[in-house]
Amino acid sequence: MPKRHHPYAAGSHRGWSIGSNSLTPTGQFELLKDLGRQLQQNYQNILKEPAPDRIKQLLERLERARHHEED
């Protein structure tokens, strides 16, 4: 079976645009706000999941390093 090329693969999106160039700054702001709301709504369940143990460990290391630098 031939390998399928994904249209949004790295480097292939050069001509892609959401058409926001003709919007006013306020319109662009509203567009981005709406996109953010939609993303939050779509990924709400994932955002509620606990972080994987490896991520928690990395965050704890960063926090300890930050406290060490402050001392």
N, C-alpha and C positions, 0 to 999 in steps of 0.2 A: 504494500500500500504506500503511495507517495506521501511524503511528509507535507503537512499542511503549513502554510505560512500565515501566521497571525497578523492581521492588519495593523495592530498596535505594538508589534514587536519593536525592540530598541532600534532606533534609527529610521523607522519607516513612517513616523508620524509627522514628518516635516510640513506637509500641506494641511494638516488637521488643525481646525480651529473651532471654537465655540461661537465665533462671530461676535465677540465682545468689544472689538476695536471701535465700532461705531457708537457704542454706548457712552453716555455721559459718565463722569466719575461716580455720581450717585447711582446710576444704573449699574455700573460695574460692581459697586459695593453691594447693592441689593442682590445682584446675581450671585456673588460669592457667598453672601449670607444665606441665600436660598440653597445653594449647593451644600454648604456646611450643614444646614438643617436636614437636608435629605440624606447626606452621608451618616449623620448621627442617628437618624431614624432607622436607616437600613442596617447599621452595625451596632445598634443599641445593646442587643444581647451579648455580643462579643465584648463590648466595653464593660459589661457587668461581670464577666468571668475573671477569676483571680489570675494574677500573673503567674507564669510558670516558675518553678523553683529556681531555675538557672537565672532568670531575670531578677527575681527577688534577691538572690545572692549577690548579683552584680550591683544592684541598687544599694544593698547594705554596705558593700565595699566602698562604693562612691561616697556614701554618707560618712563612713568612718574616716576616709581620706580627707573629706571636707572638714570634719571636726578636728582632725590632726593638724591641718594647715592653719586653722583658726587659733590653735593653742600656741 
